[in-house]
Amino acid sequence: MIKTKFISTGDYFFSFKRGELLGNIKIIISACFKKVLFTFLSFLINLKCIKKKKFAEEKITSILIYFPRSSGMGDLIMAGHFFKLIRDQFKNAEIDLCSSTISFTNKNYFNNFIKHESGIFKEVKSLSARKYDLILFPEKSLFGVIVLLFLNINYFVGYISQYKLFHNMVNSDYPEFNVIKDHYYYKSLNLLRIFKKDFNYIPTEHLPIPIDNELKPACDNNKYCVIIPSVNWNNRTIDYSILKQYTDFILSKNSQIILLGSGESKSRIDKLLSDFKGSNLIYSPGKISIEELKSYIKNCQFVLCGDCGPMHIAYALKKPVYTFWGPTSPSLRIPPDKMSVEDFIFPKDQCKVSSCYNMEHKPFCKSCLRLSDFNDVNHFERFVEKVYG
């Protein structure tokens, strides 16, 4: 049996097998370069924050919430409470959201939506068209840090390096976000403590997300579930043989299955369609719209997936969910007020590599791949029985 060795370089923790050393050296170099670049850019941003300004809320007439993520639908959904509270805090200000989409939050929180550009200079040009009194940066992003360096910042609060807040205001009495212990809700909500020191708000569920154009799935009946066979990270995906057994059990309940996903899911979808040819599996080739995704999930009986954006859509729509987790604890990502029917698989809870909980380490620590060894099909069958009553 090939032994697995573990190496630690600074904050990075990962494993490699004999014969994979060269590939992992490339990972080390890439990770270290990214960390050095982030540190340097954070230093430049920090220079903008050296001269602290006394914050005057009455002078805030325009706010930009900058969320430069090409995906991150789950992060947007979890930031819903933050968006709502910013609107409550600055009732008379114009608030713009710059993101890849506005489909996962209440549009009434914002005056304008600015589409996130893929190019840095296009983004700078787009955001420079208007001067903002306050810029809020609730998500760490290398792309976003570079863009912020080119913007004229009056007041600024946001996450630039790890989970430490950067800002250029005098008052700075706030606790730092702890990625290992704090629910992800608090990451964005922590920004509010800059303006309101006595801030105390505990969300108990995802806020409802809008469905602008509800579309009915092409099913013969209303009894169907949604399966997303794979997600971006291997350590959030179960072995195909187990997925096949799950699929077989669902079909035995005379239920239809809508297969969603592209990219990392496509090969598994093709396998399922081949192995269950002529069965009640429905798959529409091509990329579906966000509205289609939300509609499919809203009208389904349950969702089977890894830790991903559609999982958060299901929670926001209060649908039963069966999920698989890698390095991050579900107790820090799913709503604290758990639904009556929900289950998750999280073998990581017995892993002693606590540093792997840091989102920075996901690609490098392979100890979470034990999820591929999970084979308790009975656990899933009990979940389905609860859903179908």
ABEGO torsion letter per residue (X at the ends): XBBBBBBBBEABBBBBBBGAAAAAAAAAAAAAAAAAAAAAAAAAAAAAAABBBBBBAAABABBBBBBBBABGAAAAAAAAAAAAAAAAABAABBBBBBBABAAABBAAABABBBBBBABAAAAAAAAAABBBABBBBABBBAAAAAAAAABBBABBBEBABEABBBBABABABBBBBBAAABBAAAAAAAAAAAABAABBBBBABBBBBBBABBBBBBBABABBBBBBABBABAAABBBAAAAAAAAAAAAAAGBBBBBBEBEAAAAAAAAAAAAABGBABBBBBEBBBAAAAAAAAAABABBBBBBBAAAAAAAAAGBBBBBBBBABBAAAABBABBBABBBBBBAAAABABAAAABAAAAAABAAAAAAAABABAAAAAAAAAAAAX
